[in-house]
Amino acid sequence: MKTLITYFSFSGNNELLTNDIQKRLHCETFQIVESKKRKGFTILLDVLFSRTPGIQRDGKDLKQYDHIIFIAPIWAGKIATPLKSFLLLEKENIRGYSFITACSGSKAQKDKIQNELTRLAGKSPAMVTELWINDLLPAHKKNKIKYVTPYRLQPKDFAVFADKIEKHLEAISKSIVPTLINVKEQ
Ligand SMILES: Cc1cc2nc3c(=O)[nH]c(=O)nc-3n(C[C@H](O)[C@H](O)[C@H](O)COP(=O)(O)O)c2cc1C
């Protein structure tokens, strides 16, 4: 299966996650780059006003990939707005996809993310996986914005996330089978 990782990262955590998965799959990666350099305070403005920021285009043909793994942060319970912009522009070209995020972590948000992705891409993801920074922190720092939001992942943290990442990759490798059968039947 031909896989592409398409990612956005503002402060580096999801870029590190991209690098970890790239090393496992040896696949191509594509970075979503915004047209204007983002300042931190605009994150909440984007979410508040449902904005879709401008992103740079490089003409990559997504149709050649069986599966795209999207990687991006969660902002205020939603997928980071640059990924939202990308999905709206490219949804017709996406054959199969999944989403994985390194985020703070909150019990109620996974279904919302799944629904948002389905709405934006026009089809549901094969798998959604959240890697919680909360799971890396000692009890007294969990769920406290002053510790969780500024946390920057380090390579050693991926030992904690390894099982979830492997499960994600296993699920997407299975998700491609029906597509191959359909192709054969045509
Ligand atoms: C303004 C803001 C809002 C956030 N809201 C959420 C949230 O609702 N849920 C969550 O799990 N993480 C939330 N986060 C945490 C980020 O998803 C997390 O820090 C992520 O790892 C940052 O990724 P990056 O370093 O690749 O940009 C928020 C972060 C910021 C800055």
The ligand as an ORCA input file, in Angstrom:
! r2SCAN-3c Opt
* xyz 0 1
  C      -4.714     27.122     22.164
  C      -4.540     25.644     22.349
  C      -5.653     24.848     22.525
  C      -5.512     23.459     22.714
  N      -6.637     22.702     22.870
  C      -6.509     21.355     23.032
  C      -7.668     20.536     23.165
  O      -8.810     20.985     23.109
  N      -7.483     19.205     23.343
  C      -6.231     18.631     23.409
  O      -6.151     17.415     23.575
  N      -5.118     19.379     23.267
  C      -5.218     20.724     23.093
  N      -4.105     21.500     22.934
  C      -2.766     20.872     23.039
  C      -2.095     20.612     21.707
  O      -2.909     19.778     20.880
  C      -0.754     19.936     21.979
  O       0.061     20.790     22.731
  C      -0.023     19.507     20.718
  O       0.908     18.506     21.041
  C       0.695     20.648     20.013
  O       1.174     20.143     18.787
  P       2.346     20.805     17.951
  O       3.530     20.958     18.904
  O       2.624     19.835     16.863
  O       1.881     22.125     17.453
  C      -4.210     22.878     22.733
  C      -3.095     23.691     22.541
  C      -3.244     25.056     22.342
  C      -1.999     25.900     22.140
*
